């Protein structure tokens, strides 16, 4: 594909060069052909049969070739060895993707197939794959032995969800779960279960008749006719002392200890839990009203009258919402700086991030009409970003990656892109007007009528009908 695109560029440029001794820096014959060159004659962008074929040089010096909306190929050069270059193939996005890195390769065709191969910390190759997930999947290498799953018949998988090991035979007839030093086994999951754990941990259930979980010195929990009758003792090793619990679900329940107390009635509609000088939670007519305070979470205090209004305040953040989930206002401090967010869903978003070193990020969207997403350096100059009219996608960054590149040309009326602090471009639908300025000059055009260029010395040229040059001077004169 890369060889084909290079050959196409060479053929078209050679044809055009034959009729004109000086190749224009920008030639706009849209929708048939468009190209833009740098000051040295290298290709920055081209389109053929817009919007189907598109090519552009990436900010890092790689290649971005697209056959919209079916295929995209992005290459990025390596810092040292050419063999370390990265290649990203995207097809039928977001369903298909193949990525190759110096020490990793990923492939997917959702939901049919996924494959990942990488070099782990041990230096061994690790492979993970699935076909028709979650029916057939497996892997090999790394610190864990090989694994394989063909659900519901058999599975033996490490690091599955929150478990160190997950095993099953004829699910749900038999399930085995390992987590930390605990090993639980179940028959007719989740009804019958028992444990073979180390460290004084005992777990047994025959639901709904009886269940217990006992960890010596930490907690003891029992149930009869689960979930109706439950009792136990929590926090046996806590400085605040043990907490006795009882629940006759859903009518009433309580917990009581030297510093902790709580009750519930008609669960989950009414409940309260309190630990002296530590936290307090009150729920009335759940989910309509809830109050929450916790000293351990930066003195967070929140309450809501759902869905009308809620508020949150802590040592490092403030926020409120109205008519949940439509209106949100939030401001918080993170390790990098301060972040302010305002949302009126689904029509308007705004996010402002101010970094400690003076850099800034600004994002706003008036859905589905427009969006603006830019990064600024400490001097206030834009270093990376984009804006567009129209803008029907929700979200940003990883949520929209690949979608705009594959489909954006079919709905965008206008678009602006900043690739670096000295590289800015804007274009209207179908290259009806386009302009780009860089360190080495600038160029702009209207299809078939004229193009304009300015080189790094400031010399300006207007070309009528894209061919006939009219010098406009410049260059310090």
Secondary structure, DSSP 8 states (H G I E B T S, - for coil): -HHHHHHHHHHHHHHHHHT-SS--SEEEETTTEEEEE-TTS-EEEEEETTTTEEEEE-TTS-EEEEETTTEEEEEE--SS-GGG-EEEEEETTTTEEEEEETTEEEEEETTTEEEEEEE-TTS-EEEEEEETTTTEEEEE-SSS--EEEETTTEEEEEEETTEEEEEEETTTTEEEEEETTEEEEEETTTTEEEE--SSSEEEEEETTTEEEEEETTTEEEEEETTTTEEEEEE-TTSTT--EEEEEETTTEEEEEESSEEEEEETTTTEEEEEETTTEEEEEETTTTEEEEEETTTTTEEEEEETTTEEEEE-SSEEEEEETTTTEEEEEEEETTEEEEEEEETTTEEEEEEEETTS-EEEEEEETTTEEEEEEE-TTS-EEEEEEEES----S-GGGTTTHHHHHGGGT-SEEEEEEETTEEEEEEGGGSSEEEEETTEEEEEETTTEEEEEETT-EEEEEETTTEEEEEEETT-
